[in-house]
């Protein structure tokens, strides 16, 4: 069974940017696109009217938003299957349920009524932390949104916890026929940095070698499956959350993993994923690794 890409919409500008990006992504992977809008109109305006009765105004608005979004996507990509639905529940619940049967969830960085700025919208943050499928938050500058850099950026820190993210990144690079840049950052411990120059240099070489080994461990099991993908392995000194956000200026998509533990329902995003979702200059994919 082919699971669709699911894109959330609410009629906002950021939602339409996500819709535009999602239509291209669906065409790139040959997947159907499902457009959903969460509305609790039943709660505020009564139950569904009998046939022939007047529909609540919020229901009419919700159906109009979905229909308009689906039509925009059809004009953008004429060869993909597109459907739309209004879901009578809150946005977070609706999207998490959709994620149980989706290839990925695609969201805008902010919704209607939220304060403009760099900070991430509450819906996107909560869904990214709890969804069972990859979540792509569409944000960034014009070049990042347009995919003109020809580079997928993958963060590697713990190979055992990032297998799903690595495979996701390779699939994206293969579909786009672009370079996959895998980055492992290695902050030098303060104690090492304050030692004698020769000792500090030895420490740097040690930590860089460890970072290189982590990259090899994460990639070597997958790289043979994608021989056409050009892979660039990068080790760099510095805090991972700062290093990766800086490098998103030359990327079309940042892919990062997130561990999810069965039975745990709190926010599970690490510092790197949270910072990237708030400040990256390209779309960010958070890929869960269930343990």
C-alpha positions, 0 to 999 in steps of 0.5 A: 500500500502506498502511503501519501504525503500529508500536508496540513493547511489553514489558509495562511501564507506559510501553509501555502508555501508548505503546500507548494513544496509538498506538491513538488515533493509528491511529484518527485517521489511519485506519491499521492498528496493528501491535503488536510485542514483541522477544524473544531467547528462542530464543538463551537457551532453545533452538530452536523445539520440534516441534509438540506440544512444550512451548514455552519459558517466555520465548516464552509470556511474549512471546506473552502480552504481545503478545496482552494489548497487542493486546486493550487496543488493540482495547478502546480503538479498536474500528474499527481493524485490529490485529495483533501479533507476537513478533520473535525478535531484539533490540529495536533491530534488530526496531524498525529493521526494522519501520520500513522498512515503517511509517508511524511507530514509536511507543515508550515513553520507557523499557522494563522494567528501566531506571532510572526518571527523566527520562533516555531509555531506550537503545532509544528513543534508538537507534531515534529516531536511526537509523530510516528512518521517523518515531519518536514517543516517548510521554512527558509529563504527563497533559495532553500525553498526552491531547492537550488543548492543541490545539497541535502544536509544530514546530521550525524551524532549517534549512528545507532539512533539515526538509521531511519534519518540516514535512509531518509536522507539518501532517498531524498538525495537520490530523488533529487539527484543531488549531493548528500552532505553528512556532517558530524560536529565535535565540540572540543572539551573545555579542559582539552582546549586549555591544555598546552598547544601540543596536547590540545592539537592531539585532542583535536585530532582524536575528537576529529578521528572519532567524528569521522568514525561515527560518520563511517558507521552511520553511512557505510551500511546504506551507501552501497544501496545508493551508488548514484548518490554523491556523498560528502563526509564532513567533520567540523569542530563546534556545537552541533546546533550552531554548525548545522544551522549555519550550513543550512544556508547552502542546503535544500533540506536538513535531515535530523533524527529524533528518538521516540520511546514507546509509551512516552508522550512528552516533547522528545526533540533534542537541542539540535532539532529544536534549534534547526526547526526554529532557525534553519534557512531551509526546510527541516525533516525530523525523522523518528527512530523508534526504540 
